[in-house]
């Protein structure tokens, strides 16, 4: 698949993202240099419309970016993934000013998960209250990627006045009353600054509302979820490709001197590698089919979207474990690069909506039941 962004993305990965990946993981540092390089290359504005200065690319192009970034630096990939998911909302419902800012390199992100409702993103406890012609937001957000680093948040709350479970807002990250708790010290994705964000009487204008009051869940299901779930699958796919590439290099480059053969010449090792390679190709076929279903408006597109993160996320953990086993003691050495990818591969399972929640959604959708 050829995209206009390919050359610029390759340059940013080769010159900045990949060289910094080990340090980002070791220090748990936000990859500011990588994000700035992606911004300068116009890749943060990839899916922003051309009319506001973006590249006007589609979801397939965003999928390609996330996959390739994930193979180099999982933290950077997750930051851009959340940025694209938030950008999709701003493109659909944001002001021209906000859209132009993102197209010009402004970093945004989603602020959904909360301390009180955890991974149940569809049930915000945070509030929005009308006061003196403005809106006052109060919340305890539990996990926000790029917390304290992004320029803005696509923020969920209970409705201001209308019926419905949720309203969305565009909140500048420098708003008075916003506080970030950290630093993030996680098992994987150690540089994605996934920290709690608290809002204490944060004031925004009514024009910060994205879409109609009370319509946040519908917007999330129709706009956010397809981007978030498909790009999560692309993230997992990128990790798997990088893992299998390292396994292949290990098998072809390591010799059993007493047999005068490489590990690749051993039938058992070769068969185990083949199973891993096939698993990755199965996931790629599913991701591509999901992109086709969404892009063509196919009848089963909604079901594929719900399935794709489960398929890819679970496969990523299987492939990561398989590569660790296949490469043996070498895989446990940090310089080999597999253990970092292994740790990053575990993230998809716990990111809301989790594998368990999505599996229930799939069952409900397939049986003709309401999702919630």
Rosetta blueprint (number, residue, H / E / L):
1 X L
2 X L
3 X L
4 X L
5 X L
6 X H
7 X H
8 X H
9 X H
10 X H
11 X H
12 X H
13 X H
14 X H
15 X H
16 X H
17 X H
18 X H
19 X H
20 X H
21 X H
22 X H
23 X H
24 X H
25 X H
26 X H
27 X H
28 X L
29 X L
30 X L
31 X L
32 X H
33 X H
34 X H
35 X H
36 X H
37 X H
38 X H
39 X H
40 X H
41 X L
42 X L
43 X L
44 X L
45 X L
46 X L
47 X L
48 X L
49 X L
50 X H
51 X H
52 X H
53 X L
54 X L
55 X L
56 X L
57 X L
58 X L
59 X H
60 X H
61 X H
62 X H
63 X H
64 X H
65 X H
66 X H
67 X H
68 X H
69 X H
70 X H
71 X H
72 X H
73 X L
74 X H
75 X H
76 X H
77 X H
78 X H
79 X H
80 X H
81 X H
82 X H
83 X H
84 X H
85 X H
86 X H
87 X H
88 X H
89 X H
90 X H
91 X H
92 X H
93 X H
94 X L
95 X L
96 X H
97 X H
98 X H
99 X H
100 X H
101 X H
102 X H
103 X H
104 X L
105 X L
106 X L
107 X L
108 X E
109 X E
110 X E
111 X E
112 X L
113 X L
114 X E
115 X L
116 X L
117 X L
118 X E
119 X L
120 X L
121 X L
122 X L
123 X L
124 X L
125 X L
126 X L
127 X E
128 X E
129 X E
130 X E
131 X E
132 X L
133 X L
134 X E
135 X E
136 X E
137 X E
138 X E
139 X E
140 X E
141 X E
142 X E
143 X E
144 X E
145 X L
146 X L
147 X L
148 X L
149 X L
150 X L
151 X L
152 X E
153 X E
154 X E
155 X E
156 X E
157 X E
158 X L
159 X L
160 X L
161 X L
162 X L
163 X L
164 X L
165 X L
166 X E
167 X E
168 X E
169 X E
170 X E
171 X E
172 X E
173 X L
174 X L
175 X L
176 X L
177 X L
178 X E
179 X E
180 X E
181 X E
182 X L
183 X L
184 X L
185 X L
186 X L
187 X L
188 X L
189 X L
190 X L
191 X L
192 X L
193 X L
194 X L
195 X E
196 X E
197 X E
198 X E
199 X E
200 X E
201 X E
202 X E
203 X E
204 X E
205 X E
206 X H
207 X H
208 X H
209 X E
210 X E
211 X L
212 X L
213 X L
214 X L
215 X E
216 X H
217 X H
218 X H
219 X H
220 X H
221 X H
222 X H
223 X H
224 X H
225 X H
226 X H
227 X H
228 X H
229 X H
230 X H
231 X H
232 X H
233 X H
234 X H
235 X H
236 X H
237 X H
238 X H
239 X H
240 X H
241 X H
242 X H
243 X H
244 X H
245 X H
246 X H
247 X H
248 X H
249 X H
250 X H
251 X H
252 X H
253 X H
254 X L
255 X E
256 X E
257 X L
258 X L
259 X L
260 X L
261 X E
262 X E
263 X H
264 X H
265 X H
266 X L
267 X H
268 X H
269 X H
270 X H
271 X H
272 X H
273 X H
274 X H
275 X H
276 X H
277 X H
278 X H
279 X H
280 X H
281 X H
282 X H
283 X H
284 X H
285 X H
286 X H
287 X H
288 X H
289 X H
290 X H
291 X H
292 X H
293 X H
294 X H
295 X H
296 X H
297 X L
298 X L
299 X L
300 X L
301 X H
302 X H
303 X H
304 X H
305 X H
306 X H
307 X H
308 X H
309 X H
310 X H
311 X H
312 X H
313 X H
314 X H
315 X H
316 X H
317 X H
318 X H
319 X H
320 X H
321 X H
322 X H
323 X H
324 X H
325 X H
326 X H
327 X H
328 X H
329 X H
330 X H
331 X H
332 X H
333 X L
334 X H
335 X H
336 X H
337 X L
338 X H
339 X H
340 X H
341 X H
342 X H
343 X H
344 X H
345 X H
346 X L
347 X H
348 X H
349 X H
350 X H
351 X L
352 X L
353 X L
354 X L
355 X H
356 X H
357 X H
358 X H
359 X H
360 X H
361 X H
362 X H
363 X H
364 X H
365 X H
366 X H
367 X L
368 X L
369 X L
370 X L
371 X L
372 X L
